[in-house]
């Protein structure tokens, strides 16, 4: 079905075919060293942007060199993070284990914060003290009703592997965990009112993740000290991803009783945030949507600067792929009424193409250029925020974005590729049908 969806986009069809036939190793070079893991295709990750449009066939590291507790941690990683686990396991050296444990610690903290069966009076001290539990070998929480409760119930295994990490990694993880716990507690019974508060909330749940990862990268010496020291740009990396999630997930959050759009923005258009889902308010809804997307676009200059500084290939892939996915998602959401009616997703072929292309800085700049131009040409002249949107896109253009297509998208003419891909699809279908008929015939003969 995904191949059929891509027929109108031949370069996506080509890359989807390449990906299925082994091209994923370009993004995850250690794939051959992995054995099947467990992925949950229904996981909704609210605080980290994941490559939700691409499912890997399962991933896990070499088993022989891992302790039993570390094997368990990687099992939990695959169970709770979907395909994000793949890029973690593609990281180089000891950085891989540090980021795995970092993720699981924050996943446990996030699971605790998300559990609505725990009273606020009890939850606040748990969030405040969570970082200290990393040094308590027997601490666990067995009363959660959340889907990912295993990371709380078996927290001793995670905390054990945390204590096995080098002290330079432990220091970063504890510091981020403490700040995030206090930030989450602050917003337990607090709405996001102003755009400043929106930035603050996104900092606590995602910006701190970007800062923590950057400090881990520098601590590993795989990246320069500047990566970990420039917290402003690391924070922007997280804020851009989180704002994209919040913007895209308007309808789902409304249905689940959550509100993350800043009141300062939406109150200019309607009395209640939920009113955007009403057909009579669709024009106002789209105007507010465009304003929030314009706000998020202001983080892209920092994203470009941050990615331009990275030197390690595995870390570059780890950081760049979610960012280009987010940029493509915002382009799909811009001026799109569907955000208030259903789900806006990028095509699987589109996601695969982004993953395979975003492995170097010139390609990332070309991708950003492509989607900025797409948004620019769709800016309604009547939109109240149109001038601001054009201004930020002009600023992004000044960062030397190339006015060209990606190399991987310009080898063949679209007509030729469409013909070839259609022929390939028909051949694939014919061979699959022939194989099934032959198998049925053989089975009938045996009977």
C-alpha positions in Angstrom: 0.0 0.0 0.0 2.8 2.4 0.9 4.4 1.8 -2.6 1.1 2.8 -4.2 0.9 6.0 -2.2 4.4 6.9 -3.5 3.6 6.6 -7.2 2.9 10.3 -7.5 6.3 10.9 -5.9 8.8 8.7 -7.8 11.9 9.6 -5.8 10.0 8.5 -2.6 9.1 5.2 -4.3 12.7 4.7 -5.3 14.0 5.4 -1.8 11.3 3.3 -0.1 12.4 0.4 -2.3 16.0 1.0 -1.6 15.3 1.2 2.2 13.4 -2.1 2.1 16.2 -3.7 0.2 19.0 -2.7 2.6 19.3 1.1 2.3 18.4 1.4 6.0 22.1 0.5 6.7 23.0 4.0 5.4 21.2 5.4 8.4 21.8 2.6 10.8 25.2 1.1 9.8 25.2 -1.3 12.8 22.0 -3.0 11.6 23.9 -6.2 10.7 25.1 -6.4 14.4 21.6 -6.4 15.8 19.2 -9.1 16.5 15.4 -8.7 16.6 14.0 -6.6 19.4 10.5 -5.5 20.2 8.8 -2.4 18.7 5.4 -1.1 19.7 3.7 0.5 16.7 1.0 2.1 18.8 3.3 4.1 21.1 2.5 7.8 21.4 5.5 9.6 22.6 4.5 13.0 23.9 7.8 14.4 25.0 10.2 13.3 22.3 9.8 13.5 18.5 10.1 10.0 17.1 10.2 8.7 13.5 6.7 7.4 13.9 6.1 7.1 10.2 8.9 4.4 9.7 8.9 1.1 11.5 12.1 -0.9 11.5 12.1 -4.7 11.5 13.3 -4.8 15.1 16.7 -3.8 16.5 19.0 -4.9 19.3 22.7 -4.9 19.9 25.1 -7.7 20.0 24.1 -9.9 22.9 27.3 -11.6 23.9 29.1 -8.5 25.2 26.2 -7.2 27.3 25.4 -7.9 30.9 22.0 -9.4 31.7 20.8 -6.1 33.2 22.0 -4.1 30.2 20.2 -6.5 27.9 17.1 -5.9 29.9 17.6 -2.1 29.5 17.8 -2.4 25.7 14.7 -4.6 25.8 12.9 -1.8 27.6 14.3 0.7 25.1 12.8 -1.2 22.2 9.5 -1.6 24.0 9.0 2.0 24.9 10.7 4.1 22.2 9.8 2.4 18.9 12.1 3.2 16.0 13.9 5.9 18.1 15.7 2.9 19.6 17.4 2.2 16.3 19.2 5.5 16.1 20.3 5.2 19.7 21.8 1.8 19.0 23.6 3.2 16.0 25.6 5.6 18.2 29.3 5.0 18.5 31.1 3.5 21.5 30.1 4.0 25.1 27.8 6.9 24.1 25.3 4.3 23.0 24.8 2.9 26.5 24.8 6.4 28.1 22.0 7.6 25.8 20.1 4.4 26.3 20.1 4.8 30.1 19.4 8.5 29.8 16.4 7.8 27.7 15.1 5.1 30.1 15.5 7.3 33.2 13.6 10.1 31.6 11.0 7.6 30.3 10.4 6.5 33.9 10.1 10.1 35.1 7.7 10.9 32.2 5.6 7.7 33.0 5.3 8.9 36.6 4.3 12.4 35.5 1.7 11.1 33.0 -0.1 8.8 35.5 -3.3 10.5 36.3 -4.2 7.9 39.0 -1.5 9.4 41.3 -2.7 12.4 43.3 -0.8 15.7 42.8 0.0 15.7 46.5 1.8 12.4 46.2 3.2 13.0 42.7 5.0 16.3 43.5 7.5 14.9 46.0 8.1 11.9 43.7 9.0 14.2 40.8 11.2 16.4 43.1 13.1 13.4 44.5 13.2 11.2 41.4 16.9 12.0 40.6 17.9 10.7 44.1 16.3 7.3 43.4 19.1 6.6 40.9 21.4 6.0 43.9 18.9 3.9 45.8 19.5 0.3 44.5 16.1 -1.0 45.7 13.8 1.9 44.8 10.9 1.0 42.5 7.3 2.2 42.0 4.7 -0.6 41.5 1.5 1.4 41.6 1.5 2.9 38.2 -1.3 2.1 35.7 0.6 3.5 32.7 1.5 1.4 29.7 5.2 1.8 30.2 5.1 1.0 33.9 7.7 -1.7 33.6 10.4 1.0 33.6 9.2 2.0 37.1 8.5 -1.5 38.4 12.0 -2.6 37.3 13.8 0.6 38.0 16.5 -1.1 40.1 17.8 -2.7 36.8 17.9 0.8 35.1 19.5 2.5 38.1 22.1 -0.3 38.4 23.2 0.3 34.8 23.1 4.1 35.5 25.6 3.6 38.4 27.8 1.5 36.0 28.2 4.4 33.7 31.3 6.7 33.9 30.9 9.5 36.4 31.0 12.1 33.7 27.8 10.6 32.3 26.1 10.1 35.6 26.6 13.8 36.5 24.8 15.0 33.4 21.9 12.5 33.7 21.2 13.4 37.4 21.4 17.1 36.8 18.9 16.9 33.9 16.6 14.5 35.7 16.4 16.8 38.7 15.6 19.9 36.6 13.0 18.1 34.6 11.4 16.6 37.7 11.0 20.1 39.2 9.7 21.5 35.9 7.1 18.8 35.5 5.9 19.3 39.0 5.5 23.1 38.3 3.2 22.4 35.3 1.1 19.6 36.9 -1.8 22.0 37.7 -0.7 24.9 35.6 -1.9 25.8 32.1 0.3 27.2 29.4 -0.8 30.8 29.3 1.8 33.0 27.5 4.2 32.1 24.6 7.0 32.6 27.2 5.3 29.9 29.4 5.1 27.7 26.3 8.8 28.0 25.8 9.3 27.2 29.5 7.2 24.1 29.4 8.9 22.9 26.2 12.2 23.5 27.8 11.4 21.3 30.8 10.1 18.4 28.7 12.3 18.6 25.6 14.8 21.4 25.8 16.5 19.8 28.8 16.7 16.6 26.7 18.6 18.4 24.0 20.9 20.0 26.6 21.5 16.7 28.3 22.3 14.9 25.1 24.7 17.7 24.0 26.6 17.5 27.3 26.8 13.7 26.9 28.1 14.1 23.3 30.9 16.5 24.6 31.6 14.3 27.6 32.3 11.4 25.3 34.8 13.5 23.4 33.1 12.5 20.2 32.1 16.1 19.8 33.8 19.4 20.8 33.1 21.0 24.2 31.2 23.8 22.5 28.3 21.4 21.7 27.6 20.9 25.4 28.4 24.4 26.4 26.0 26.2 24.0 22.9 25.4 25.9 20.8 28.0 24.0 21.1 26.2 20.7 20.8 22.7 22.3 17.6 24.0 24.0 16.3 25.2 20.6 16.8 21.7 19.2 14.4 20.3 21.8 11.9 23.2 21.6 11.6 22.8 17.8 10.7 19.1 18.1 8.3 19.6 21.0 6.5 22.5 19.5 6.0 20.5 16.3 4.5 17.7 18.3 2.2 20.1 20.1 1.0 21.8 17.0 0.4 18.6 15.1 -1.4 16.8 17.9 -4.0 19.5 18.6 -7.0 17.2 17.9 -5.6 14.2 19.7 -4.7 16.2 22.8 -8.2 17.8 22.8 -9.8 14.4 22.7 -7.7 13.3 25.7 -8.3 16.4 27.7 -4.9 18.0 27.3 -4.1 21.5 26.3 -0.6 22.7 25.3 -1.3 25.6 22.9 -0.5 28.9 24.6 -3.6 30.8 25.6 -1.9 34.1 24.7 -2.1 33.0 21.1 -5.3 31.1 20.7 -7.4 33.5 22.8 -7.0 36.1 20.1 -9.2 33.9 17.9 -11.7 32.0 20.1 -12.9 31.9 23.7 -12.0 28.2 24.3 -9.2 26.2 22.7 -11.6 23.4 21.9 -13.6 25.8 19.7 -11.1 25.4 16.9 -12.6 21.9 16.2 -15.9 23.5 15.3 -16.5 23.9 11.5 -17.6 27.5 11.9 -14.2 28.4 13.4 -12.0 26.7 10.9 -10.7 30.0 9.4 -9.6 31.3 12.8 -8.2 27.9 13.6 -5.9 27.9 10.6 -4.8 31.5 11.3 -3.8 30.4 14.9 -2.1 27.3 13.5 0.0 29.4 11.1 1.0 31.8 13.9 2.2 28.9 16.1 4.1 27.4 13.2 5.8 30.8 12.5 6.8 30.8 16.2 8.4 27.3 15.8 10.2 28.3 12.7 12.3 30.8 14.7 14.2 27.9 16.1 15.5 26.7 12.7 18.5 29.1 12.6 19.7 27.6 15.8 19.1 24.1 14.5 21.2 24.8 11.4 24.0 26.2 13.6 23.9 23.3 16.0 24.0 20.6 13.3 26.8 22.4 11.4 29.0 21.9 14.4 28.7 18.2 14.7 31.6 16.0 13.6 30.6 12.4 14.5 28.5 10.7 11.8 26.4 8.6 14.2 25.6 11.7 16.3 24.8 13.7 13.3 22.3 11.2 12.0 20.9 10.9 15.5 20.3 14.7 15.7 19.5 15.6 12.1 16.9 13.0 11.2 14.3 14.0 13.8 14.8 17.7 12.9 14.1 17.2 9.2 11.1 15.0 10.0 9.8 17.9 12.2 10.4 20.4 9.4 8.5 18.2 6.9 5.7 17.8 9.4 5.3 21.6 10.0 5.3 22.1 6.2 2.5 19.5 6.0 0.5 21.2 8.8 0.9 24.8 7.6 -2.4 26.4 6.5 -3.9 22.9 6.6 -7.5 22.5 8.0 -6.9 18.8 8.4 -5.0 19.5 11.7 -8.4 20.2 13.2 -10.3 17.3 11.5 -8.0 14.3 11.7 -4.3 13.3 11.5 -1.6 15.0 9.5 1.3 12.7 8.7 4.1 12.7 6.3 4.1 9.8 3.8 6.2 6.8 4.7 8.1 7.1 1.5 8.7 10.8 2.3 10.0 9.8 5.8 12.3 7.2 4.4 13.7 9.7 1.8 14.4 12.2 4.6 16.2 9.5 6.7 18.4 8.4 3.8 19.2 11.9 2.6 19.8 13.7 6.0 23.3 12.3 6.6 25.3 15.4 5.8 25.0 19.1 6.2 24.6 20.2 2.6 21.7 17.6 2.2 20.1 18.9 5.4 20.3 22.5 4.2 18.7 21.4 0.9 15.9 19.7 2.8 15.2 22.8 4.9 15.3 25.0 1.8 12.8 22.7 0.1 10.2 22.9 2.9 10.8 26.6 3.6 10.0 27.3 0.0 6.9 25.1 0.2 5.6 27.0 3.1 6.5 30.4 1.6 4.5 29.8 -1.5 1.5 28.8 0.5 1.4 31.8 2.8 -2.1 33.4 2.4 -2.0 37.2 1.8 -4.9 37.5 4.1 -3.2 35.7 7.0 -2.6 38.0 10.0 0.8 36.5 10.5 1.9 36.4 6.9 4.5 39.2 7.2 6.2 37.5 10.2 6.2 34.2 8.4 7.9 35.7 5.3 10.4 37.4 7.6 11.6 34.3 9.4 11.8 32.3 6.2 13.9 35.1 4.7 16.2 34.9 7.8 16.5 31.2 7.3 17.4 31.7 3.6 20.3 33.9 4.6 22.0 30.9 6.3 23.4 29.9 2.9 20.7 27.4 2.0 21.3 26.1 -1.5 18.7 26.8 -4.2 18.9 23.2 -5.6 17.3 19.8 -5.3 18.9 17.0 -3.4 21.3 14.9 -5.5 19.3 11.8 -4.8 16.2 13.4 -6.2 17.7 14.6 -9.5 19.1 11.6 -11.2 16.2 10.8 -13.4 13.2 12.6 -14.8 9.9 12.2 -12.8 8.1 10.7 -15.8 10.8 8.0 -16.3 10.9 7.2 -12.6 7.2 7.0 -12.4 7.1 4.5 -15.3 9.9 2.4 -13.8 8.3 2.4 -10.3 4.9 1.5 -11.7 6.4 -1.3 -13.7 8.3 -2.5 -10.5 5.1 -2.4 -8.5 3.1 -4.4 -11.0 6.0 -6.9 -11.3 6.2 -7.2 -7.6 2.4 -7.8 -7.4 2.5 -10.3 -10.2 5.4 -12.3 -8.7 3.7 -12.3 -5.2 0.5 -13.6 -6.8 2.3 -16.2 -8.8 4.2 -17.3 -5.8 1.0 -17.7 -3.8 -0.7 -19.6 -6.6 2.3 -21.9 -6.9 2.3 -22.6 -3.2 -1.4 -23.3 -3.1 -1.0 -25.7 -6.0 1.9 -27.5 -4.3 -0.1 -27.8 -1.1 -3.1 -29.2 -3.0 -0.9 -31.8 -4.7 0.5 -32.9 -1.4 -3.0 -33.3 0.1 
